């Protein structure tokens, strides 16, 4: 999943950056309601639906929300346009 951020400077030029973001292992504590700690072992987020659907934020492997998975920024590319 790539995210793009465009910044418009006061002088009118644009600067954009694109980051490759990956969601790694699930960190959801399934035993929190009984005072324990247990994770399910899901190693990587896999979307259950396509981009723009409700399933894009749900993991196909463990059925939890993407926010429970550890976020990793793999690389950042900066583009400058005048």
PDB file with SEQRES, HELIX, SHEET and CRYST1 records, atoms N, CA, C and O in Angstrom:
SEQRES   1 A   82  UNK UNK UNK UNK UNK UNK UNK UNK UNK UNK UNK UNK UNK          
SEQRES   2 A   82  UNK UNK UNK UNK UNK UNK UNK UNK UNK UNK UNK UNK UNK          
SEQRES   3 A   82  UNK UNK UNK UNK UNK UNK UNK UNK UNK UNK UNK UNK UNK          
SEQRES   4 A   82  UNK UNK UNK UNK UNK UNK UNK UNK UNK UNK UNK UNK UNK          
SEQRES   5 A   82  UNK UNK UNK UNK UNK UNK UNK UNK UNK UNK UNK UNK UNK          
SEQRES   6 A   82  UNK UNK UNK UNK UNK UNK UNK UNK UNK UNK UNK UNK UNK          
SEQRES   7 A   82  UNK UNK UNK UNK                                              
HELIX    1 AA1 UNK A   32  UNK A   34  5                                   3    
HELIX    2 AA2 UNK A   54  UNK A   57  5                                   4    
HELIX    3 AA3 UNK A   66  UNK A   68  5                                   3    
SHEET    1 AA1 3 UNK A   2  UNK A   8  0                                        
SHEET    2 AA1 3 UNK A  14  UNK A  26 -1                                        
SHEET    3 AA1 3 UNK A  69  UNK A  81 -1                                        
CRYST1    1.000    1.000    1.000  90.00  90.00  90.00 P 1           1          
ATOM      1  N   UNK A   1       0.850  -1.162   0.000  1.00  0.00           N  
ATOM      2  CA  UNK A   1       0.000   0.000   0.000  1.00  0.00           C  
ATOM      3  C   UNK A   1       0.898   1.228   0.000  1.00  0.00           C  
ATOM      4  O   UNK A   1       1.771   1.362   0.858  1.00  0.00           O  
ATOM      5  N   UNK A   2       0.689   2.124  -0.958  1.00  0.00           N  
ATOM      6  CA  UNK A   2       1.471   3.342  -1.038  1.00  0.00           C  
ATOM      7  C   UNK A   2       0.613   4.528  -0.663  1.00  0.00           C  
ATOM      8  O   UNK A   2      -0.566   4.594  -1.009  1.00  0.00           O  
ATOM      9  N   UNK A   3       1.210   5.456   0.042  1.00  0.00           N  
ATOM     10  CA  UNK A   3       0.535   6.690   0.401  1.00  0.00           C  
ATOM     11  C   UNK A   3       1.335   7.836  -0.191  1.00  0.00           C  
ATOM     12  O   UNK A   3       2.566   7.816  -0.166  1.00  0.00           O  
ATOM     13  N   UNK A   4       0.646   8.831  -0.720  1.00  0.00           N  
ATOM     14  CA  UNK A   4       1.308   9.974  -1.322  1.00  0.00           C  
ATOM     15  C   UNK A   4       0.901  11.236  -0.584  1.00  0.00           C  
ATOM     16  O   UNK A   4      -0.274  11.444  -0.283  1.00  0.00           O  
ATOM     17  N   UNK A   5       1.875  12.065  -0.300  1.00  0.00           N  
ATOM     18  CA  UNK A   5       1.620  13.325   0.384  1.00  0.00           C  
ATOM     19  C   UNK A   5       2.177  14.440  -0.481  1.00  0.00           C  
ATOM     20  O   UNK A   5       3.350  14.410  -0.853  1.00  0.00           O  
ATOM     21  N   UNK A   6       1.350  15.420  -0.805  1.00  0.00           N  
ATOM     22  CA  UNK A   6       1.767  16.562  -1.610  1.00  0.00           C  
ATOM     23  C   UNK A   6       1.807  17.793  -0.716  1.00  0.00           C  
ATOM     24  O   UNK A   6       0.846  18.086  -0.003  1.00  0.00           O  
ATOM     25  N   UNK A   7       2.926  18.512  -0.758  1.00  0.00           N  
ATOM     26  CA  UNK A   7       3.091  19.732   0.025  1.00  0.00           C  
ATOM     27  C   UNK A   7       3.287  20.870  -0.959  1.00  0.00           C  
ATOM     28  O   UNK A   7       4.172  20.806  -1.812  1.00  0.00           O  
ATOM     29  N   UNK A   8       2.464  21.920  -0.850  1.00  0.00           N  
ATOM     30  CA  UNK A   8       2.604  23.098  -1.704  1.00  0.00           C  
ATOM     31  C   UNK A   8       3.304  24.179  -0.896  1.00  0.00           C  
ATOM     32  O   UNK A   8       2.827  24.602   0.157  1.00  0.00           O  
ATOM     33  N   UNK A   9       4.424  24.609  -1.406  1.00  0.00           N  
ATOM     34  CA  UNK A   9       5.228  25.624  -0.714  1.00  0.00           C  
ATOM     35  C   UNK A   9       4.706  27.022  -1.014  1.00  0.00           C  
ATOM     36  O   UNK A   9       3.908  27.215  -1.930  1.00  0.00           O  
ATOM     37  N   UNK A  10       5.162  27.987  -0.238  1.00  0.00           N  
ATOM     38  CA  UNK A  10       4.731  29.378  -0.424  1.00  0.00           C  
ATOM     39  C   UNK A  10       5.157  29.929  -1.780  1.00  0.00           C  
ATOM     40  O   UNK A  10       4.480  30.794  -2.336  1.00  0.00           O  
ATOM     41  N   UNK A  11       6.282  29.433  -2.323  1.00  0.00           N  
ATOM     42  CA  UNK A  11       6.744  29.920  -3.621  1.00  0.00           C  
ATOM     43  C   UNK A  11       6.012  29.256  -4.788  1.00  0.00           C  
ATOM     44  O   UNK A  11       6.320  29.551  -5.943  1.00  0.00           O  
ATOM     45  N   UNK A  12       5.048  28.364  -4.516  1.00  0.00           N  
ATOM     46  CA  UNK A  12       4.234  27.762  -5.559  1.00  0.00           C  
ATOM     47  C   UNK A  12       4.724  26.417  -6.057  1.00  0.00           C  
ATOM     48  O   UNK A  12       4.011  25.741  -6.799  1.00  0.00           O  
ATOM     49  N   UNK A  13       5.944  26.006  -5.661  1.00  0.00           N  
ATOM     50  CA  UNK A  13       6.444  24.709  -6.118  1.00  0.00           C  
ATOM     51  C   UNK A  13       5.819  23.583  -5.291  1.00  0.00           C  
ATOM     52  O   UNK A  13       5.348  23.805  -4.175  1.00  0.00           O  
ATOM     53  N   UNK A  14       5.822  22.390  -5.849  1.00  0.00           N  
ATOM     54  CA  UNK A  14       5.236  21.238  -5.171  1.00  0.00           C  
ATOM     55  C   UNK A  14       6.323  20.244  -4.800  1.00  0.00           C  
ATOM     56  O   UNK A  14       7.323  20.103  -5.504  1.00  0.00           O  
ATOM     57  N   UNK A  15       6.115  19.565  -3.700  1.00  0.00           N  
ATOM     58  CA  UNK A  15       7.038  18.532  -3.242  1.00  0.00           C  
ATOM     59  C   UNK A  15       6.186  17.346  -2.823  1.00  0.00           C  
ATOM     60  O   UNK A  15       5.308  17.489  -1.972  1.00  0.00           O  
ATOM     61  N   UNK A  16       6.426  16.199  -3.394  1.00  0.00           N  
ATOM     62  CA  UNK A  16       5.637  15.016  -3.070  1.00  0.00           C  
ATOM     63  C   UNK A  16       6.516  13.900  -2.556  1.00  0.00           C  
ATOM     64  O   UNK A  16       7.699  13.826  -2.889  1.00  0.00           O  
ATOM     65  N   UNK A  17       5.948  13.041  -1.755  1.00  0.00           N  
ATOM     66  CA  UNK A  17       6.691  11.892  -1.274  1.00  0.00           C  
ATOM     67  C   UNK A  17       5.787  10.677  -1.321  1.00  0.00           C  
ATOM     68  O   UNK A  17       4.579  10.783  -1.106  1.00  0.00           O  
ATOM     69  N   UNK A  18       6.365   9.540  -1.598  1.00  0.00           N  
ATOM     70  CA  UNK A  18       5.620   8.291  -1.664  1.00  0.00           C  
ATOM     71  C   UNK A  18       6.319   7.293  -0.751  1.00  0.00           C  
ATOM     72  O   UNK A  18       7.530   7.095  -0.842  1.00  0.00           O  
ATOM     73  N   UNK A  19       5.539   6.665   0.133  1.00  0.00           N  
ATOM     74  CA  UNK A  19       6.118   5.721   1.075  1.00  0.00           C  
ATOM     75  C   UNK A  19       5.517   4.346   0.853  1.00  0.00           C  
ATOM     76  O   UNK A  19       4.308   4.208   0.664  1.00  0.00           O  
ATOM     77  N   UNK A  20       6.369   3.328   0.878  1.00  0.00           N  
ATOM     78  CA  UNK A  20       5.885   1.954   0.805  1.00  0.00           C  
ATOM     79  C   UNK A  20       5.657   1.493   2.236  1.00  0.00           C  
ATOM     80  O   UNK A  20       6.603   1.390   3.018  1.00  0.00           O  
ATOM     81  N   UNK A  21       4.397   1.212   2.581  1.00  0.00           N  
ATOM     82  CA  UNK A  21       4.033   0.813   3.936  1.00  0.00           C  
ATOM     83  C   UNK A  21       3.621  -0.644   3.920  1.00  0.00           C  
ATOM     84  O   UNK A  21       2.861  -1.075   3.052  1.00  0.00           O  
ATOM     85  N   UNK A  22       4.126  -1.406   4.886  1.00  0.00           N  
ATOM     86  CA  UNK A  22       3.802  -2.817   5.013  1.00  0.00           C  
ATOM     87  C   UNK A  22       3.315  -3.053   6.426  1.00  0.00           C  
ATOM     88  O   UNK A  22       3.818  -2.439   7.367  1.00  0.00           O  
ATOM     89  N   UNK A  23       2.340  -3.939   6.589  1.00  0.00           N  
ATOM     90  CA  UNK A  23       1.813  -4.260   7.912  1.00  0.00           C  
ATOM     91  C   UNK A  23       2.272  -5.662   8.270  1.00  0.00           C  
ATOM     92  O   UNK A  23       1.932  -6.624   7.582  1.00  0.00           O  
ATOM     93  N   UNK A  24       3.037  -5.780   9.337  1.00  0.00           N  
ATOM     94  CA  UNK A  24       3.663  -7.046   9.735  1.00  0.00           C  
ATOM     95  C   UNK A  24       2.780  -7.804  10.725  1.00  0.00           C  
ATOM     96  O   UNK A  24       1.554  -7.781  10.606  1.00  0.00           O  
ATOM     97  N   UNK A  25       3.388  -8.468  11.688  1.00  0.00           N  
ATOM     98  CA  UNK A  25       2.663  -9.387  12.580  1.00  0.00           C  
ATOM     99  C   UNK A  25       1.581  -8.702  13.405  1.00  0.00           C  
ATOM    100  O   UNK A  25       1.665  -7.519  13.734  1.00  0.00           O  
ATOM    101  N   UNK A  26       0.556  -9.498  13.725  1.00  0.00           N  
ATOM    102  CA  UNK A  26      -0.578  -9.026  14.503  1.00  0.00           C  
ATOM    103  C   UNK A  26      -0.183  -8.942  15.978  1.00  0.00           C  
ATOM    104  O   UNK A  26       0.447  -9.856  16.511  1.00  0.00           O  
ATOM    105  N   UNK A  27      -0.552  -7.853  16.624  1.00  0.00           N  
ATOM    106  CA  UNK A  27      -0.215  -7.655  18.028  1.00  0.00           C  
ATOM    107  C   UNK A  27      -1.452  -7.582  18.907  1.00  0.00           C  
ATOM    108  O   UNK A  27      -1.380  -7.097  20.036  1.00  0.00           O  
ATOM    109  N   UNK A  28      -2.591  -8.058  18.405  1.00  0.00           N  
ATOM    110  CA  UNK A  28      -3.830  -8.018  19.175  1.00  0.00           C  
ATOM    111  C   UNK A  28      -3.756  -8.999  20.338  1.00  0.00           C  
ATOM    112  O   UNK A  28      -3.418 -10.169  20.155  1.00  0.00           O  
ATOM    113  N   UNK A  29      -4.075  -8.517  21.531  1.00  0.00           N  
ATOM    114  CA  UNK A  29      -4.063  -9.344  22.734  1.00  0.00           C  
ATOM    115  C   UNK A  29      -5.452  -9.978  22.903  1.00  0.00           C  
ATOM    116  O   UNK A  29      -6.407  -9.305  23.290  1.00  0.00           O  
ATOM    117  N   UNK A  30      -5.548 -11.268  22.611  1.00  0.00           N  
ATOM    118  CA  UNK A  30      -6.835 -11.955  22.671  1.00  0.00           C  
ATOM    119  C   UNK A  30      -7.250 -12.312  24.099  1.00  0.00           C  
ATOM    120  O   UNK A  30      -8.411 -12.654  24.326  1.00  0.00           O  
ATOM    121  N   UNK A  31      -6.342 -12.244  25.053  1.00  0.00           N  
ATOM    122  CA  UNK A  31      -6.652 -12.606  26.431  1.00  0.00           C  
ATOM    123  C   UNK A  31      -6.725 -11.396  27.356  1.00  0.00           C  
ATOM    124  O   UNK A  31      -6.627 -11.547  28.574  1.00  0.00           O  
ATOM    125  N   UNK A  32      -6.894 -10.214  26.807  1.00  0.00           N  
ATOM    126  CA  UNK A  32      -6.916  -8.996  27.615  1.00  0.00           C  
ATOM    127  C   UNK A  32      -8.092  -8.965  28.587  1.00  0.00           C  
ATOM    128  O   UNK A  32      -7.965  -8.442  29.694  1.00  0.00           O  
ATOM    129  N   UNK A  33      -9.237  -9.520  28.184  1.00  0.00           N  
ATOM    130  CA  UNK A  33     -10.413  -9.450  29.059  1.00  0.00           C  
ATOM    131  C   UNK A  33     -10.304 -10.352  30.286  1.00  0.00           C  
ATOM    132  O   UNK A  33     -11.076 -10.189  31.232  1.00  0.00           O  
ATOM    133  N   UNK A  34      -9.358 -11.304  30.293  1.00  0.00           N  
ATOM    134  CA  UNK A  34      -9.160 -12.146  31.479  1.00  0.00           C  
ATOM    135  C   UNK A  34      -7.850 -11.826  32.197  1.00  0.00           C  
ATOM    136  O   UNK A  34      -7.445 -12.539  33.115  1.00  0.00           O  
ATOM    137  N   UNK A  35      -7.187 -10.737  31.764  1.00  0.00           N  
ATOM    138  CA  UNK A  35      -5.967 -10.292  32.427  1.00  0.00           C  
ATOM    139  C   UNK A  35      -4.702 -10.984  31.951  1.00  0.00           C  
ATOM    140  O   UNK A  35      -3.665 -10.864  32.603  1.00  0.00           O  
ATOM    141  N   UNK A  36      -4.750 -11.693  30.855  1.00  0.00           N  
ATOM    142  CA  UNK A  36      -3.577 -12.391  30.330  1.00  0.00           C  
ATOM    143  C   UNK A  36      -3.036 -11.736  29.080  1.00  0.00           C  
ATOM    144  O   UNK A  36      -3.420 -10.624  28.718  1.00  0.00           O  
ATOM    145  N   UNK A  37      -2.133 -12.454  28.425  1.00  0.00           N  
ATOM    146  CA  UNK A  37      -1.557 -11.975  27.177  1.00  0.00           C  
ATOM    147  C   UNK A  37      -1.418 -13.152  26.229  1.00  0.00           C  
ATOM    148  O   UNK A  37      -0.722 -14.117  26.541  1.00  0.00           O  
ATOM    149  N   UNK A  38      -2.069 -13.087  25.076  1.00  0.00           N  
ATOM    150  CA  UNK A  38      -1.983 -14.142  24.069  1.00  0.00           C  
ATOM    151  C   UNK A  38      -2.216 -13.535  22.697  1.00  0.00           C  
ATOM    152  O   UNK A  38      -3.212 -12.845  22.479  1.00  0.00           O  
ATOM    153  N   UNK A  39      -1.305 -13.788  21.780  1.00  0.00           N  
ATOM    154  CA  UNK A  39      -1.467 -13.346  20.395  1.00  0.00           C  
ATOM    155  C   UNK A  39      -1.726 -14.565  19.532  1.00  0.00           C  
ATOM    156  O   UNK A  39      -1.408 -15.687  19.928  1.00  0.00           O  
ATOM    157  N   UNK A  40      -2.306 -14.355  18.350  1.00  0.00           N  
ATOM    158  CA  UNK A  40      -2.696 -15.492  17.518  1.00  0.00           C  
ATOM    159  C   UNK A  40      -1.605 -16.002  16.590  1.00  0.00           C  
ATOM    160  O   UNK A  40      -1.762 -17.080  16.018  1.00  0.00           O  
ATOM    161  N   UNK A  41      -0.519 -15.283  16.419  1.00  0.00           N  
ATOM    162  CA  UNK A  41       0.582 -15.754  15.589  1.00  0.00           C  
ATOM    163  C   UNK A  41       0.491 -15.358  14.135  1.00  0.00           C  
ATOM    164  O   UNK A  41       1.298 -15.827  13.332  1.00  0.00           O  
ATOM    165  N   UNK A  42      -0.453 -14.516  13.758  1.00  0.00           N  
ATOM    166  CA  UNK A  42      -0.574 -14.050  12.378  1.00  0.00           C  
ATOM    167  C   UNK A  42       0.681 -13.239  12.044  1.00  0.00           C  
ATOM    168  O   UNK A  42       0.984 -12.264  12.732  1.00  0.00           O  
ATOM    169  N   UNK A  43       1.398 -13.623  11.018  1.00  0.00           N  
ATOM    170  CA  UNK A  43       2.700 -13.019  10.714  1.00  0.00           C  
ATOM    171  C   UNK A  43       2.649 -11.806   9.784  1.00  0.00           C  
ATOM    172  O   UNK A  43       3.579 -10.999   9.777  1.00  0.00           O  
ATOM    173  N   UNK A  44       1.563 -11.663   8.987  1.00  0.00           N  
ATOM    174  CA  UNK A  44       1.501 -10.550   8.048  1.00  0.00           C  
ATOM    175  C   UNK A  44       0.054 -10.240   7.702  1.00  0.00           C  
ATOM    176  O   UNK A  44      -0.776 -11.143   7.598  1.00  0.00           O  
ATOM    177  N   UNK A  45      -0.244  -8.953   7.523  1.00  0.00           N  
ATOM    178  CA  UNK A  45      -1.589  -8.525   7.153  1.00  0.00           C  
ATOM    179  C   UNK A  45      -1.859  -8.858   5.697  1.00  0.00           C  
ATOM    180  O   UNK A  45      -1.068  -8.510   4.821  1.00  0.00           O  
ATOM    181  N   UNK A  46      -2.975  -9.532   5.433  1.00  0.00           N  
ATOM    182  CA  UNK A  46      -3.444  -9.802   4.077  1.00  0.00           C  
ATOM    183  C   UNK A  46      -4.888  -9.311   4.003  1.00  0.00           C  
ATOM    184  O   UNK A  46      -5.755  -9.816   4.716  1.00  0.00           O  
ATOM    185  N   UNK A  47      -5.143  -8.339   3.150  1.00  0.00           N  
ATOM    186  CA  UNK A  47      -6.484  -7.766   3.042  1.00  0.00           C  
ATOM    187  C   UNK A  47      -7.471  -8.796   2.515  1.00  0.00           C  
ATOM    188  O   UNK A  47      -7.154  -9.556   1.600  1.00  0.00           O  
ATOM    189  N   UNK A  48      -8.676  -8.820   3.096  1.00  0.00           N  
ATOM    190  CA  UNK A  48      -9.689  -9.763   2.632  1.00  0.00           C  
ATOM    191  C   UNK A  48     -10.499  -9.237   1.473  1.00  0.00           C  
ATOM    192  O   UNK A  48     -11.274  -9.990   0.883  1.00  0.00           O  
ATOM    193  N   UNK A  49     -10.351  -7.972   1.123  1.00  0.00           N  
ATOM    194  CA  UNK A  49     -11.073  -7.385  -0.002  1.00  0.00           C  
ATOM    195  C   UNK A  49     -10.182  -6.447  -0.779  1.00  0.00           C  
ATOM    196  O   UNK A  49      -9.045  -6.184  -0.387  1.00  0.00           O  
ATOM    197  N   UNK A  50     -10.698  -5.949  -1.873  1.00  0.00           N  
ATOM    198  CA  UNK A  50      -9.946  -5.028  -2.713  1.00  0.00           C  
ATOM    199  C   UNK A  50      -9.893  -3.620  -2.134  1.00  0.00           C  
ATOM    200  O   UNK A  50     -10.619  -3.289  -1.197  1.00  0.00           O  
ATOM    201  N   UNK A  51      -9.025  -2.804  -2.707  1.00  0.00           N  
ATOM    202  CA  UNK A  51      -8.853  -1.415  -2.281  1.00  0.00           C  
ATOM    203  C   UNK A  51     -10.171  -0.661  -2.419  1.00  0.00           C  
ATOM    204  O   UNK A  51     -10.820  -0.738  -3.462  1.00  0.00           O  
ATOM    205  N   UNK A  52     -10.568   0.060  -1.389  1.00  0.00           N  
ATOM    206  CA  UNK A  52     -11.795   0.831  -1.405  1.00  0.00           C  
ATOM    207  C   UNK A  52     -13.014   0.090  -0.884  1.00  0.00           C  
ATOM    208  O   UNK A  52     -14.098   0.669  -0.816  1.00  0.00           O  
ATOM    209  N   UNK A  53     -12.866  -1.170  -0.516  1.00  0.00           N  
ATOM    210  CA  UNK A  53     -13.980  -1.935   0.043  1.00  0.00           C  
ATOM    211  C   UNK A  53     -13.805  -2.069   1.546  1.00  0.00           C  
ATOM    212  O   UNK A  53     -12.750  -1.723   2.077  1.00  0.00           O  
ATOM    213  N   UNK A  54     -14.814  -2.561   2.234  1.00  0.00           N  
ATOM    214  CA  UNK A  54     -14.726  -2.758   3.677  1.00  0.00           C  
ATOM    215  C   UNK A  54     -13.716  -3.834   4.061  1.00  0.00           C  
ATOM    216  O   UNK A  54     -13.135  -3.788   5.146  1.00  0.00           O  
ATOM    217  N   UNK A  55     -13.509  -4.795   3.177  1.00  0.00           N  
ATOM    218  CA  UNK A  55     -12.569  -5.873   3.450  1.00  0.00           C  
ATOM    219  C   UNK A  55     -11.111  -5.468   3.328  1.00  0.00           C  
ATOM    220  O   UNK A  55     -10.232  -6.244   3.703  1.00  0.00           O  
ATOM    221  N   UNK A  56     -10.827  -4.278   2.815  1.00  0.00           N  
ATOM    222  CA  UNK A  56      -9.448  -3.820   2.662  1.00  0.00           C  
ATOM    223  C   UNK A  56      -8.777  -3.574   4.005  1.00  0.00           C  
ATOM    224  O   UNK A  56      -7.549  -3.562   4.087  1.00  0.00           O  
ATOM    225  N   UNK A  57      -9.563  -3.378   5.059  1.00  0.00           N  
ATOM    226  CA  UNK A  57      -9.014  -3.116   6.385  1.00  0.00           C  
ATOM    227  C   UNK A  57      -9.107  -4.322   7.315  1.00  0.00           C  
ATOM    228  O   UNK A  57      -8.723  -4.229   8.481  1.00  0.00           O  
ATOM    229  N   UNK A  58      -9.611  -5.455   6.817  1.00  0.00           N  
ATOM    230  CA  UNK A  58      -9.758  -6.664   7.624  1.00  0.00           C  
ATOM    231  C   UNK A  58      -8.766  -7.713   7.145  1.00  0.00           C  
ATOM    232  O   UNK A  58      -8.664  -7.962   5.944  1.00  0.00           O  
ATOM    233  N   UNK A  59      -8.039  -8.328   8.062  1.00  0.00           N  
ATOM    234  CA  UNK A  59      -7.040  -9.337   7.722  1.00  0.00           C  
ATOM    235  C   UNK A  59      -7.734 -10.659   7.364  1.00  0.00           C  
ATOM    236  O   UNK A  59      -8.619 -11.118   8.086  1.00  0.00           O  
ATOM    237  N   UNK A  60      -7.327 -11.258   6.255  1.00  0.00           N  
ATOM    238  CA  UNK A  60      -7.907 -12.526   5.823  1.00  0.00           C  
ATOM    239  C   UNK A  60      -7.426 -13.683   6.697  1.00  0.00           C  
ATOM    240  O   UNK A  60      -8.127 -14.687   6.821  1.00  0.00           O  
ATOM    241  N   UNK A  61      -6.253 -13.564   7.302  1.00  0.00           N  
ATOM    242  CA  UNK A  61      -5.694 -14.651   8.100  1.00  0.00           C  
ATOM    243  C   UNK A  61      -6.266 -14.710   9.513  1.00  0.00           C  
ATOM    244  O   UNK A  61      -6.591 -15.790  10.005  1.00  0.00           O  
ATOM    245  N   UNK A  62      -6.392 -13.547  10.172  1.00  0.00           N  
ATOM    246  CA  UNK A  62      -6.811 -13.559  11.578  1.00  0.00           C  
ATOM    247  C   UNK A  62      -8.114 -12.801  11.836  1.00  0.00           C  
ATOM    248  O   UNK A  62      -8.574 -12.758  12.977  1.00  0.00           O  
ATOM    249  N   UNK A  63      -8.716 -12.208  10.817  1.00  0.00           N  
ATOM    250  CA  UNK A  63     -10.006 -11.495  10.882  1.00  0.00           C  
ATOM    251  C   UNK A  63     -10.019 -10.284  11.803  1.00  0.00           C  
ATOM    252  O   UNK A  63     -11.085  -9.890  12.276  1.00  0.00           O  
ATOM    253  N   UNK A  64      -8.874  -9.688  12.068  1.00  0.00           N  
ATOM    254  CA  UNK A  64      -8.856  -8.478  12.887  1.00  0.00           C  
ATOM    255  C   UNK A  64      -8.585  -7.260  12.000  1.00  0.00           C  
ATOM    256  O   UNK A  64      -8.267  -7.410  10.820  1.00  0.00           O  
ATOM    257  N   UNK A  65      -8.708  -6.059  12.564  1.00  0.00           N  
ATOM    258  CA  UNK A  65      -8.515  -4.818  11.833  1.00  0.00           C  
ATOM    259  C   UNK A  65      -7.032  -4.591  11.565  1.00  0.00           C  
ATOM    260  O   UNK A  65      -6.177  -5.076  12.305  1.00  0.00           O  
ATOM    261  N   UNK A  66      -6.736  -3.853  10.504  1.00  0.00           N  
ATOM    262  CA  UNK A  66      -5.347  -3.581  10.111  1.00  0.00           C  
ATOM    263  C   UNK A  66      -4.571  -2.848  11.199  1.00  0.00           C  
ATOM    264  O   UNK A  66      -3.351  -2.989  11.270  1.00  0.00           O  
ATOM    265  N   UNK A  67      -5.244  -2.063  12.055  1.00  0.00           N  
ATOM    266  CA  UNK A  67      -4.562  -1.303  13.101  1.00  0.00           C  
ATOM    267  C   UNK A  67      -3.866  -2.197  14.129  1.00  0.00           C  
ATOM    268  O   UNK A  67      -2.948  -1.743  14.812  1.00  0.00           O  
ATOM    269  N   UNK A  68      -4.285  -3.453  14.250  1.00  0.00           N  
ATOM    270  CA  UNK A  68      -3.642  -4.351  15.201  1.00  0.00           C  
ATOM    271  C   UNK A  68      -2.305  -4.876  14.691  1.00  0.00           C  
ATOM    272  O   UNK A  68      -1.534  -5.443  15.466  1.00  0.00           O  
ATOM    273  N   UNK A  69      -2.016  -4.701  13.412  1.00  0.00           N  
ATOM    274  CA  UNK A  69      -0.761  -5.176  12.832  1.00  0.00           C  
ATOM    275  C   UNK A  69       0.298  -4.085  12.912  1.00  0.00           C  
ATOM    276  O   UNK A  69       0.004  -2.901  12.745  1.00  0.00           O  
ATOM    277  N   UNK A  70       1.544  -4.505  13.173  1.00  0.00           N  
ATOM    278  CA  UNK A  70       2.650  -3.560  13.305  1.00  0.00           C  
ATOM    279  C   UNK A  70       2.948  -2.935  11.946  1.00  0.00           C  
ATOM    280  O   UNK A  70       3.099  -3.647  10.953  1.00  0.00           O  
ATOM    281  N   UNK A  71       3.031  -1.612  11.900  1.00  0.00           N  
ATOM    282  CA  UNK A  71       3.258  -0.871  10.664  1.00  0.00           C  
ATOM    283  C   UNK A  71       4.747  -0.662  10.435  1.00  0.00           C  
ATOM    284  O   UNK A  71       5.467  -0.240  11.340  1.00  0.00           O  
ATOM    285  N   UNK A  72       5.211  -0.959   9.214  1.00  0.00           N  
ATOM    286  CA  UNK A  72       6.610  -0.758   8.840  1.00  0.00           C  
ATOM    287  C   UNK A  72       6.667   0.114   7.596  1.00  0.00           C  
ATOM    288  O   UNK A  72       5.974  -0.161   6.617  1.00  0.00           O  
ATOM    289  N   UNK A  73       7.488   1.165   7.623  1.00  0.00           N  
ATOM    290  CA  UNK A  73       7.718   1.997   6.448  1.00  0.00           C  
ATOM    291  C   UNK A  73       8.972   1.455   5.791  1.00  0.00           C  
ATOM    292  O   UNK A  73      10.063   1.541   6.354  1.00  0.00           O  
ATOM    293  N   UNK A  74       8.813   0.887   4.584  1.00  0.00           N  
ATOM    294  CA  UNK A  74       9.935   0.236   3.907  1.00  0.00           C  
ATOM    295  C   UNK A  74      10.877   1.215   3.234  1.00  0.00           C  
ATOM    296  O   UNK A  74      12.094   1.086   3.364  1.00  0.00           O  
ATOM    297  N   UNK A  75      10.336   2.195   2.512  1.00  0.00           N  
ATOM    298  CA  UNK A  75      11.192   3.165   1.827  1.00  0.00           C  
ATOM    299  C   UNK A  75      10.409   4.454   1.639  1.00  0.00           C  
ATOM    300  O   UNK A  75       9.183   4.486   1.748  1.00  0.00           O  
ATOM    301  N   UNK A  76      11.144   5.502   1.356  1.00  0.00           N  
ATOM    302  CA  UNK A  76      10.509   6.790   1.096  1.00  0.00           C  
ATOM    303  C   UNK A  76      11.167   7.419  -0.114  1.00  0.00           C  
ATOM    304  O   UNK A  76      12.391   7.522  -0.181  1.00  0.00           O  
ATOM    305  N   UNK A  77      10.354   7.841  -1.069  1.00  0.00           N  
ATOM    306  CA  UNK A  77      10.835   8.477  -2.285  1.00  0.00           C  
ATOM    307  C   UNK A  77      10.316   9.906  -2.287  1.00  0.00           C  
ATOM    308  O   UNK A  77       9.119  10.132  -2.107  1.00  0.00           O  
ATOM    309  N   UNK A  78      11.203  10.869  -2.489  1.00  0.00           N  
ATOM    310  CA  UNK A  78      10.814  12.278  -2.497  1.00  0.00           C  
ATOM    311  C   UNK A  78      10.985  12.809  -3.909  1.00  0.00           C  
ATOM    312  O   UNK A  78      12.043  12.649  -4.518  1.00  0.00           O  
ATOM    313  N   UNK A  79       9.931  13.447  -4.430  1.00  0.00           N  
ATOM    314  CA  UNK A  79       9.949  14.035  -5.769  1.00  0.00           C  
ATOM    315  C   UNK A  79       9.781  15.534  -5.635  1.00  0.00           C  
ATOM    316  O   UNK A  79       8.898  15.992  -4.910  1.00  0.00           O  
ATOM    317  N   UNK A  80      10.606  16.302  -6.315  1.00  0.00           N  
ATOM    318  CA  UNK A  80      10.475  17.748  -6.277  1.00  0.00           C  
ATOM    319  C   UNK A  80      10.128  18.244  -7.667  1.00  0.00           C  
ATOM    320  O   UNK A  80      10.792  17.891  -8.642  1.00  0.00           O  
ATOM    321  N   UNK A  81       9.093  19.058  -7.761  1.00  0.00           N  
ATOM    322  CA  UNK A  81       8.668  19.675  -9.023  1.00  0.00           C  
ATOM    323  C   UNK A  81       8.636  21.175  -8.841  1.00  0.00           C  
ATOM    324  O   UNK A  81       8.227  21.672  -7.793  1.00  0.00           O  
ATOM    325  N   UNK A  82       9.063  21.890  -9.853  1.00  0.00           N  
ATOM    326  CA  UNK A  82       9.032  23.368  -9.780  1.00  0.00           C  
ATOM    327  C   UNK A  82       7.849  23.908 -10.514  1.00  0.00           C  
ATOM    328  O   UNK A  82       7.655  25.122 -10.564  1.00  0.00           O  
TER     329      UNK A  82                                                      
END                                                                             
